[in-house]
């Protein structure tokens, strides 16, 4: 019973998004990109939308932003009214836009070789924005 508190804390962290796990495609892509030329990533993803040097000035981080938003048909309101002896429930449906995104980051060293790969949804909790993005490489 002494592990109940730790288990509860772990469940809360998992549900709130404080803990994240790499997906299998992301881990595979990381291993495939590592050691390749930076030009390979540019050829695959196109020109990066953002490039920054790291704090130690030893690497450059290239980033690509992918909009993976989607629309879904959802119940947005409900009503209930009595008609004679019968209760009639009505659902009101609408098309709802679900914002999603995926940020791909590739870290490159001074020899223009890839040393890191990350796929991140940003601050969007419970997002699956990177599921539909191809991580490459070819």
C-alpha positions as CSV (number, residue, x, y, z in Angstrom):
1,X,0.0,0.0,0.0
2,X,3.0,2.4,0.3
3,X,3.2,2.6,-3.5
4,X,-0.4,4.0,-3.8
5,X,0.7,7.6,-3.6
6,X,3.5,7.2,-6.1
7,X,1.1,5.3,-8.5
8,X,-1.5,8.1,-8.2
9,X,1.2,10.8,-8.9
10,X,2.4,8.9,-11.9
11,X,-1.2,8.6,-13.3
12,X,-1.8,12.3,-12.8
13,X,1.5,13.2,-14.6
14,X,0.6,11.0,-17.5
15,X,-2.9,12.4,-17.8
16,X,-1.8,16.0,-17.6
17,X,0.8,15.7,-20.3
18,X,3.8,16.4,-18.0
19,X,5.3,13.2,-19.1
20,X,5.8,12.5,-22.8
21,X,7.1,9.4,-24.6
22,X,8.6,9.3,-28.0
23,X,6.6,7.3,-30.6
24,X,8.2,4.4,-32.4
25,X,8.2,6.4,-35.7
26,X,10.0,9.3,-34.0
27,X,12.6,7.0,-32.5
28,X,13.1,5.3,-35.9
29,X,13.4,8.7,-37.6
30,X,15.9,9.9,-35.0
31,X,18.2,6.9,-35.7
32,X,17.8,7.2,-39.5
33,X,18.6,11.0,-39.6
34,X,21.6,10.9,-37.3
35,X,24.8,11.3,-39.2
36,X,23.2,12.3,-42.5
37,X,24.0,15.6,-44.2
38,X,21.8,18.6,-43.4
39,X,21.0,19.0,-47.1
40,X,19.2,15.6,-47.0
41,X,16.7,17.1,-44.4
42,X,16.3,20.2,-46.5
43,X,15.6,18.1,-49.6
44,X,13.1,16.0,-47.7
45,X,11.2,18.7,-45.7
46,X,11.9,21.8,-47.8
47,X,13.5,25.0,-46.6
48,X,13.2,25.3,-42.8
49,X,10.9,28.0,-41.5
50,X,13.3,28.8,-38.6
51,X,17.0,28.4,-37.9
52,X,18.7,29.2,-34.6
53,X,22.1,28.7,-33.2
54,X,22.3,26.8,-29.9
55,X,23.5,28.7,-26.7
56,X,27.0,27.1,-27.0
57,X,27.2,28.3,-30.6
58,X,28.3,24.7,-31.7
59,X,25.0,23.6,-33.4
60,X,22.2,25.0,-35.5
61,X,18.6,23.9,-35.0
62,X,16.4,23.9,-38.1
63,X,12.6,23.9,-37.6
64,X,9.7,23.0,-39.8
65,X,6.1,23.8,-38.7
66,X,3.3,21.6,-40.1
67,X,-0.3,22.5,-39.6
68,X,-2.2,19.3,-39.0
69,X,-5.5,20.8,-38.0
70,X,-8.6,18.9,-38.9
71,X,-12.4,19.3,-38.9
72,X,-14.8,16.9,-37.2
73,X,-18.5,16.7,-37.0
74,X,-19.5,16.9,-33.2
75,X,-22.5,17.4,-31.0
76,X,-22.3,21.0,-29.8
77,X,-25.6,21.3,-27.9
78,X,-28.5,19.1,-26.7
79,X,-32.1,19.8,-25.8
80,X,-34.9,17.8,-24.3
81,X,-38.6,18.5,-24.4
82,X,-41.7,16.6,-23.5
83,X,-44.0,15.9,-26.4
84,X,-47.2,14.2,-25.1
85,X,-46.0,11.4,-22.8
86,X,-42.6,11.1,-24.6
87,X,-39.4,12.9,-23.8
88,X,-37.7,13.9,-27.0
89,X,-33.9,14.5,-27.0
90,X,-32.3,16.4,-29.8
91,X,-28.6,16.7,-30.6
92,X,-27.3,19.7,-32.5
93,X,-24.3,18.9,-34.7
94,X,-21.7,21.3,-36.2
95,X,-18.3,21.1,-37.9
96,X,-15.6,21.9,-35.3
97,X,-12.1,22.9,-36.2
98,X,-9.5,21.0,-34.0
99,X,-6.2,23.0,-34.1
100,X,-3.1,20.8,-34.3
101,X,0.5,21.2,-35.3
102,X,3.8,19.5,-35.4
103,X,7.1,21.1,-35.0
104,X,10.0,19.1,-36.5
105,X,13.5,20.1,-35.2
106,X,16.8,18.9,-36.6
107,X,20.0,19.8,-34.9
108,X,23.1,20.1,-37.1
109,X,26.8,20.3,-36.1
110,X,29.5,22.4,-37.6
111,X,30.3,19.7,-40.2
112,X,26.7,20.0,-41.4
113,X,25.8,16.6,-40.1
114,X,22.6,15.8,-38.3
115,X,23.1,15.1,-34.6
116,X,19.5,15.3,-33.4
117,X,15.8,15.0,-34.4
118,X,12.7,15.9,-32.4
119,X,9.0,16.0,-33.3
120,X,6.9,18.1,-30.9
121,X,3.3,19.2,-30.7
122,X,4.2,22.3,-28.8
123,X,1.8,23.5,-26.0
124,X,-1.2,21.7,-27.4
125,X,-2.2,19.2,-24.7
126,X,-3.6,15.9,-25.8
127,X,-2.6,16.7,-29.3
128,X,-1.6,14.1,-31.8
129,X,-0.4,16.6,-34.3
130,X,2.7,14.6,-35.4
131,X,0.9,11.4,-36.2
132,X,0.1,12.3,-39.8
133,X,3.5,13.8,-40.6
134,X,6.1,11.8,-42.5
135,X,9.4,11.9,-40.5
136,X,11.5,10.5,-43.3
137,X,14.2,10.0,-44.4
138,X,13.6,8.5,-47.8
